[in-house]
Amino acid sequence: MHDPENEKALVTLFVFERAWGLSKFSPKEKLEEKLQTPPKKKKPKTEIDTGHDLVCPICGKTHRLVHVETEKSVKHVLRKLISG
């Protein structure tokens, strides 16, 4: 049976063995350290409504400006407002 976790560990061990000459640690020590360290949790994407509406001067559609923060960037998005 194919085990992705075991395959990942084997590939990691292979890479560590190839780079051993550059490292102060043995490949097995580094692999054990990597397997014992829990993976980092990603910061969730945060969207903040700015409360500012922008109106297109050509078609008249209104859009809301939204501030969006991710783990690596900050951007601004225009969301189309639903007419009610």
C-alpha positions, -999 to 999 in steps of 0.1 A, spaced: 0 0 0 12 35 -9 19 57 22 24 94 13 38 103 47 65 75 44 73 87 9 77 123 21 100 111 49 121 92 24 124 121 0 133 144 29 160 120 42 174 117 6 177 155 4 193 157 38 218 130 29 228 149 -3 233 181 17 251 164 46 285 178 37 272 213 42 254 206 75 266 202 111 239 176 118 235 141 105 206 135 81 188 112 106 190 138 134 175 165 111 148 142 99 138 133 134 137 170 144 115 178 113 91 150 121 88 160 158 82 197 150 45 204 144 37 223 112 32 260 114 -4 271 113 -12 296 85 -26 329 94 -62 330 81 -71 355 54 -87 385 70 -111 408 51 -121 441 67 -149 461 52 -137 497 50 -172 512 48 -163 531 16 -184 528 -15 -171 538 -49 -194 545 -79 -182 539 -114 -187 572 -133 -194 553 -166 -220 527 -156 -230 539 -122 -225 505 -104 -214 508 -68 -186 488 -53 -174 484 -17 -137 488 -9 -124 458 12 -90 456 29 -76 420 26 -47 407 47 -31 373 40 0 357 55 23 373 30 5 403 16 -20 432 21 -43 441 -8 -75 460 -15 -104 446 -34 -136 462 -48 -167 440 -41 -198 446 -62 -227 456 -39 -259 437 -42 -288 460 -49 -317 453 -25 
